[in-house]
Amino acid sequence: MALEEYLESEVAVAIAATAVAFSPRARRLLRRGAVYGLAGALTAGDAITAFTRGAARGARQAAPSAVQADLDAPDQAAGGLQGEGGQP
């Protein structure tokens, strides 16, 4: 093989894959990277799930209090008018 053939991308990828396949240190590094990458993805998924559940819980708790505040607003306005003039 000529030097130019080693510089082609397909040949370079094949050489790198062969070196990784026969190198115990490289295989161990790839395995460790895959394990840590998967663990990181699972941890991030758990964090996102916890955040969305907390946001949904907060929205469910805030909705009834907002509805109650809207229902109480006319009563409070009418009560304030009676207190100023004495008579409605």
DSSP file (Angstrom, degrees, kcal/mol; ACC not computed):
  #  RESIDUE AA STRUCTURE BP1 BP2  ACC     N-H-->O    O-->H-N    N-H-->O    O-->H-N    TCO  KAPPA ALPHA  PHI   PSI    X-CA   Y-CA   Z-CA
    1    1 A M              0   0    0      0, 0.0     2,-0.1     0, 0.0     5,-0.0   0.000 360.0 360.0 360.0 137.2    0.0    0.0    0.0
    2    2 A A    >>  -     0   0    0      1,-0.1     4,-1.0     4,-0.0     3,-0.7  -0.417 360.0-108.6 -82.7 162.7    1.2    3.4   -0.9
    3    3 A L  H 3> S+     0   0    0      1,-0.2     4,-0.8     2,-0.2     3,-0.4   0.837 117.3  59.9 -61.4 -35.0    1.3    6.3    1.6
    4    4 A E  H 34 S+     0   0    0      1,-0.2     3,-0.5     2,-0.2     4,-0.4   0.844  99.3  57.3 -63.3 -33.4   -1.6    8.0   -0.2
    5    5 A E  H X4 S+     0   0    0     -3,-0.7     3,-0.8     1,-0.2     6,-0.2   0.834 101.2  56.1 -68.6 -31.6   -3.8    5.1    0.5
    6    6 A Y  H 3< S+     0   0    0     -4,-1.0    -1,-0.2    -3,-0.4    -2,-0.2   0.756 102.5  57.7 -69.8 -23.0   -3.3    5.3    4.2
    7    7 A L  T 3< S+     0   0    0     -4,-0.8    -1,-0.2    -3,-0.5    -2,-0.2   0.548  80.2 106.6 -86.9  -7.7   -4.5    8.9    4.2
    8    8 A E  S <> S-     0   0    0     -3,-0.8     4,-2.5    -4,-0.4     5,-0.2  -0.468  77.6-125.1 -69.9 145.4   -7.9    8.0    2.7
    9    9 A S  H  > S+     0   0    0      1,-0.2     4,-2.3     2,-0.2     5,-0.2   0.873 107.0  51.9 -64.1 -38.9  -10.6    8.3    5.2
   10   10 A E  H  > S+     0   0    0      1,-0.2     4,-2.0     2,-0.2    -1,-0.2   0.913 112.9  45.0 -65.1 -41.3  -12.0    4.8    4.7
   11   11 A V  H  > S+     0   0    0     -6,-0.2     4,-2.6     2,-0.2    -2,-0.2   0.904 112.2  52.0 -68.6 -41.3   -8.5    3.2    5.2
   12   12 A A  H  X S+     0   0    0     -4,-2.5     4,-2.4     1,-0.2    -2,-0.2   0.899 110.3  48.4 -62.5 -40.9   -7.8    5.4    8.2
   13   13 A V  H  X S+     0   0    0     -4,-2.3     4,-2.6     2,-0.2    -1,-0.2   0.910 111.5  49.8 -66.1 -41.8  -11.1    4.4    9.9
   14   14 A A  H  X S+     0   0    0     -4,-2.0     4,-2.1     2,-0.2    -2,-0.2   0.901 111.4  48.7 -64.0 -40.8  -10.4    0.8    9.2
   15   15 A I  H  X S+     0   0    0     -4,-2.6     4,-2.3     2,-0.2    -2,-0.2   0.919 112.7  47.7 -65.0 -43.3   -6.9    1.1   10.7
   16   16 A A  H  X S+     0   0    0     -4,-2.4     4,-2.3     2,-0.2    -2,-0.2   0.907 111.9  49.9 -64.2 -42.1   -8.2    2.8   13.8
   17   17 A A  H  X S+     0   0    0     -4,-2.6     4,-2.4     1,-0.2    -1,-0.2   0.889 111.2  49.4 -64.9 -38.5  -11.0    0.3   14.3
   18   18 A T  H  X S+     0   0    0     -4,-2.1     4,-1.7     2,-0.2    -2,-0.2   0.908 110.2  50.5 -66.0 -41.7   -8.5   -2.6   14.0
   19   19 A A  H  X S+     0   0    0     -4,-2.3     4,-0.6     1,-0.2    -2,-0.2   0.901 112.8  46.4 -63.6 -40.7   -6.2   -0.9   16.5
   20   20 A V  H >< S+     0   0    0     -4,-2.3     3,-0.7     1,-0.2     7,-0.3   0.899 109.8  54.2 -67.8 -40.2   -9.1   -0.5   19.0
   21   21 A A  H 3< S+     0   0    0     -4,-2.4    -1,-0.2     1,-0.2    -2,-0.2   0.843 115.1  39.1 -64.8 -32.7  -10.3   -4.1   18.4
   22   22 A F  H 3< S+     0   0    0     -4,-1.7    -1,-0.2    -5,-0.1    -2,-0.2   0.438  98.7  86.6 -98.1   0.6   -6.9   -5.5   19.3
   23   23 A S    <X  -     0   0    0     -3,-0.7     4,-2.4    -4,-0.6     5,-0.2  -0.887  56.4-164.7-105.3 112.5   -5.9   -3.2   22.1
   24   24 A P  H  > S+     0   0    0      0, 0.0     4,-2.4     0, 0.0     5,-0.2   0.868  92.2  53.7 -61.2 -35.8   -7.2   -4.3   25.5
   25   25 A R  H  > S+     0   0    0      2,-0.2     4,-2.1     1,-0.2     5,-0.1   0.917 110.0  46.2 -66.2 -42.4   -6.6   -0.8   26.9
   26   26 A A  H  > S+     0   0    0      2,-0.2     4,-2.5     1,-0.2    -1,-0.2   0.899 112.3  50.6 -67.4 -40.8   -8.6    0.9   24.2
   27   27 A R  H  X S+     0   0    0     -4,-2.4     4,-2.7    -7,-0.3    -2,-0.2   0.918 110.7  49.5 -62.4 -42.4  -11.5   -1.6   24.6
   28   28 A R  H  X S+     0   0    0     -4,-2.4     4,-2.6     1,-0.2    -2,-0.2   0.905 111.2  49.8 -62.5 -41.2  -11.5   -1.0   28.4
   29   29 A L  H  X S+     0   0    0     -4,-2.1     4,-2.4     2,-0.2    -2,-0.2   0.909 111.6  47.8 -64.6 -42.7  -11.6    2.8   27.8
   30   30 A L  H  X S+     0   0    0     -4,-2.5     4,-2.4     2,-0.2    -2,-0.2   0.906 112.6  49.1 -64.5 -41.8  -14.5    2.5   25.3
   31   31 A R  H  X S+     0   0    0     -4,-2.7     4,-2.5     2,-0.2    -2,-0.2   0.938 112.1  48.0 -62.1 -46.1  -16.4    0.2   27.7
   32   32 A R  H  X S+     0   0    0     -4,-2.6     4,-2.7     1,-0.2     5,-0.2   0.902 111.8  50.2 -62.4 -41.2  -15.8    2.6   30.6
   33   33 A G  H  X S+     0   0    0     -4,-2.4     4,-2.4     1,-0.2    -1,-0.2   0.890 110.5  49.7 -63.5 -39.8  -16.9    5.6   28.4
   34   34 A A  H  X S+     0   0    0     -4,-2.4     4,-2.4     2,-0.2    -2,-0.2   0.908 112.2  47.8 -65.5 -40.9  -20.1    3.8   27.3
   35   35 A V  H  X S+     0   0    0     -4,-2.5     4,-2.5     2,-0.2    -2,-0.2   0.939 114.9  44.3 -65.8 -47.0  -20.9    2.9   30.9
   36   36 A Y  H  X S+     0   0    0     -4,-2.7     4,-2.3     1,-0.2    -2,-0.2   0.881 113.4  51.8 -66.3 -36.9  -20.4    6.5   32.2
   37   37 A G  H  X S+     0   0    0     -4,-2.4     4,-2.2    -5,-0.2    -1,-0.2   0.918 111.6  46.1 -64.4 -43.2  -22.2    7.9   29.2
   38   38 A L  H  X S+     0   0    0     -4,-2.4     4,-2.4     2,-0.2    -2,-0.2   0.903 112.2  51.0 -66.1 -40.8  -25.2    5.7   29.8
   39   39 A A  H  X S+     0   0    0     -4,-2.5     4,-2.3     1,-0.2    -2,-0.2   0.899 110.6  49.5 -63.2 -39.9  -25.2    6.5   33.5
   40   40 A G  H  X S+     0   0    0     -4,-2.3     4,-2.5     2,-0.2    -2,-0.2   0.902 110.4  49.8 -64.9 -41.5  -25.1   10.2   32.8
   41   41 A A  H  X S+     0   0    0     -4,-2.2     4,-2.2     2,-0.2    -2,-0.2   0.907 111.9  48.0 -64.7 -41.0  -28.0    9.9   30.3
   42   42 A L  H  X S+     0   0    0     -4,-2.4     4,-2.2     2,-0.2    -2,-0.2   0.904 112.1  49.5 -65.8 -40.6  -30.1    8.0   32.9
   43   43 A T  H  X S+     0   0    0     -4,-2.3     4,-2.2     2,-0.2    -2,-0.2   0.912 111.4  48.9 -64.3 -42.7  -29.2   10.6   35.6
   44   44 A A  H  X S+     0   0    0     -4,-2.5     4,-2.4     1,-0.2    -1,-0.2   0.899 110.4  51.6 -64.1 -39.9  -30.2   13.4   33.3
   45   45 A G  H  X S+     0   0    0     -4,-2.2     4,-2.4     1,-0.2    -2,-0.2   0.900 109.6  49.7 -63.2 -40.5  -33.5   11.7   32.4
   46   46 A D  H  X S+     0   0    0     -4,-2.2     4,-2.6     2,-0.2    -2,-0.2   0.902 110.8  50.0 -64.0 -40.7  -34.3   11.2   36.1
   47   47 A A  H  X S+     0   0    0     -4,-2.2     4,-2.3     2,-0.2    -2,-0.2   0.912 111.9  47.4 -64.8 -42.4  -33.6   14.9   36.8
   48   48 A I  H  X S+     0   0    0     -4,-2.4     4,-2.5     2,-0.2     5,-0.2   0.912 112.5  49.7 -65.5 -41.9  -35.8   16.0   33.9
   49   49 A T  H  X S+     0   0    0     -4,-2.4     4,-2.4     1,-0.2    -2,-0.2   0.922 111.3  48.6 -62.7 -44.1  -38.6   13.7   35.0
   50   50 A A  H  X S+     0   0    0     -4,-2.6     4,-2.3     1,-0.2    -1,-0.2   0.897 111.5  50.5 -63.1 -40.1  -38.4   14.9   38.6
   51   51 A F  H  X S+     0   0    0     -4,-2.3     4,-2.5     2,-0.2    -2,-0.2   0.933 111.6  46.5 -63.9 -45.7  -38.5   18.5   37.4
   52   52 A T  H  X S+     0   0    0     -4,-2.5     4,-2.4     1,-0.2    -2,-0.2   0.880 112.2  50.8 -67.3 -36.3  -41.5   18.0   35.2
   53   53 A R  H  X S+     0   0    0     -4,-2.4     4,-2.4    -5,-0.2    -1,-0.2   0.915 111.6  48.2 -65.5 -40.6  -43.3   16.1   38.0
   54   54 A G  H  X S+     0   0    0     -4,-2.3     4,-2.4     2,-0.2    -2,-0.2   0.898 111.9  49.3 -64.9 -40.4  -42.6   19.0   40.4
   55   55 A A  H  X S+     0   0    0     -4,-2.5     4,-2.2     2,-0.2    -2,-0.2   0.905 112.2  48.0 -65.6 -41.0  -43.8   21.6   37.9
   56   56 A A  H  X S+     0   0    0     -4,-2.4     4,-2.3     2,-0.2    -2,-0.2   0.905 111.6  50.2 -66.2 -40.2  -47.0   19.6   37.3
   57   57 A R  H  X S+     0   0    0     -4,-2.4     4,-2.0     1,-0.2    -2,-0.2   0.913 111.1  49.1 -63.6 -42.4  -47.6   19.2   41.0
   58   58 A G  H  X S+     0   0    0     -4,-2.4     4,-2.2     1,-0.2    -1,-0.2   0.885 110.6  50.4 -63.8 -39.4  -47.1   23.0   41.6
   59   59 A A  H  X S+     0   0    0     -4,-2.2     4,-1.9     2,-0.2    -1,-0.2   0.892 109.8  50.4 -66.7 -39.0  -49.5   23.8   38.7
   60   60 A R  H  < S+     0   0    0     -4,-2.3    -2,-0.2     1,-0.2    -1,-0.2   0.882 113.8  45.2 -66.1 -36.3  -52.1   21.5   40.2
   61   61 A Q  H  X S+     0   0    0     -4,-2.0     4,-0.8     1,-0.2    -2,-0.2   0.842 114.1  48.5 -75.6 -32.7  -51.7   23.1   43.6
   62   62 A A  H  X S+     0   0    0     -4,-2.2     4,-2.1    -5,-0.2     5,-0.2   0.808 100.1  66.9 -77.3 -29.9  -51.7   26.7   42.2
   63   63 A A  H  X S+     0   0    0     -4,-1.9     4,-2.2     1,-0.2     5,-0.2   0.929 100.4  45.7 -62.4 -48.6  -54.8   26.2   40.0
   64   64 A P  H  > S+     0   0    0      0, 0.0     4,-2.3     0, 0.0    -1,-0.2   0.889 113.4  50.2 -63.8 -36.3  -57.4   25.8   42.8
   65   65 A S  H  X S+     0   0    0     -4,-0.8     4,-2.1     2,-0.2    -2,-0.2   0.868 110.6  50.0 -69.7 -34.0  -56.0   28.7   44.8
   66   66 A A  H  X S+     0   0    0     -4,-2.1     4,-1.9     2,-0.2    -1,-0.2   0.897 111.5  48.4 -68.7 -39.8  -56.2   30.9   41.7
   67   67 A V  H  X S+     0   0    0     -4,-2.2     4,-1.9     2,-0.2    -2,-0.2   0.909 111.7  49.8 -65.3 -41.5  -59.8   29.9   41.0
   68   68 A Q  H  X S+     0   0    0     -4,-2.3     4,-2.1     1,-0.2    -2,-0.2   0.890 108.7  52.5 -64.9 -38.9  -60.7   30.6   44.7
   69   69 A A  H  X S+     0   0    0     -4,-2.1     4,-1.3     1,-0.2    -1,-0.2   0.884 108.9  50.3 -64.2 -38.5  -59.0   34.0   44.5
   70   70 A D  H  < S+     0   0    0     -4,-1.9    -1,-0.2     1,-0.2    -2,-0.2   0.869 111.8  48.1 -66.3 -36.0  -61.1   34.8   41.4
   71   71 A L  H  X S+     0   0    0     -4,-1.9     4,-0.5     1,-0.2    -2,-0.2   0.839 113.1  47.6 -73.0 -32.6  -64.3   33.8   43.2
   72   72 A D  H  X S+     0   0    0     -4,-2.1     4,-2.2     1,-0.2     5,-0.2   0.698  92.6  80.4 -80.8 -20.3  -63.4   35.8   46.3
   73   73 A A  H  X S+     0   0    0     -4,-1.3     4,-2.0     1,-0.2    -1,-0.2   0.897  92.2  46.7 -59.3 -46.8  -62.5   39.0   44.4
   74   74 A P  H  > S+     0   0    0      0, 0.0     4,-2.1     0, 0.0    -1,-0.2   0.890 112.6  51.5 -64.2 -36.4  -66.2   40.2   43.8
   75   75 A D  H  X S+     0   0    0     -4,-0.5     4,-2.0     1,-0.2    -2,-0.2   0.899 110.3  48.3 -65.4 -40.4  -67.0   39.6   47.5
   76   76 A Q  H  X S+     0   0    0     -4,-2.2     4,-1.7     2,-0.2    -1,-0.2   0.873 110.7  51.0 -68.7 -36.8  -64.1   41.5   48.7
   77   77 A A  H  X S+     0   0    0     -4,-2.0     4,-1.3    -5,-0.2    -2,-0.2   0.904 111.6  47.3 -67.7 -40.2  -64.9   44.5   46.4
   78   78 A A  H  X S+     0   0    0     -4,-2.1     4,-1.6     1,-0.2    -2,-0.2   0.874 110.3  52.8 -69.4 -36.8  -68.5   44.6   47.6
   79   79 A G  H  X S+     0   0    0     -4,-2.0     4,-1.4     1,-0.2    -1,-0.2   0.856 106.4  53.4 -65.5 -35.5  -67.3   44.4   51.2
   80   80 A G  H  X S+     0   0    0     -4,-1.7     4,-1.0     1,-0.2    -1,-0.2   0.828 107.0  51.6 -69.5 -33.2  -65.0   47.3   50.7
   81   81 A L  H  X S+     0   0    0     -4,-1.3     4,-1.5     1,-0.2     3,-0.3   0.870 107.8  51.8 -71.5 -37.4  -67.8   49.5   49.3
   82   82 A Q  H  X S+     0   0    0     -4,-1.6     4,-1.4     1,-0.2    -2,-0.2   0.867 106.8  54.4 -67.4 -35.0  -70.1   48.8   52.3
   83   83 A G  H  < S+     0   0    0     -4,-1.4    -1,-0.2     1,-0.2    -2,-0.2   0.793 107.3  49.9 -70.9 -27.5  -67.4   49.8   54.7
   84   84 A E  H  < S+     0   0    0     -4,-1.0    -2,-0.2    -3,-0.3    -1,-0.2   0.937 122.8  25.1 -79.6 -47.9  -66.8   53.2   53.2
   85   85 A G  H  < S-     0   0    0     -4,-1.5     2,-0.6     2,-0.2    -2,-0.2   0.590  93.2-130.9 -96.1 -10.8  -70.3   54.6   53.0
   86   86 A G  S  < S+     0   0    0     -4,-1.4    -4,-0.1    -5,-0.3    -1,-0.1  -0.224  86.8  60.4  88.7 -44.7  -72.0   52.6   55.7
   87   87 A Q              0   0    0     -2,-0.6    -2,-0.2    -6,-0.1    -3,-0.0  -0.885 360.0 360.0-115.6 145.3  -74.9   51.7   53.4
   88   88 A P              0   0    0      0, 0.0    -6,-0.1     0, 0.0    -1,-0.1   0.505 360.0 360.0 -74.1 360.0  -74.7   49.7   50.2
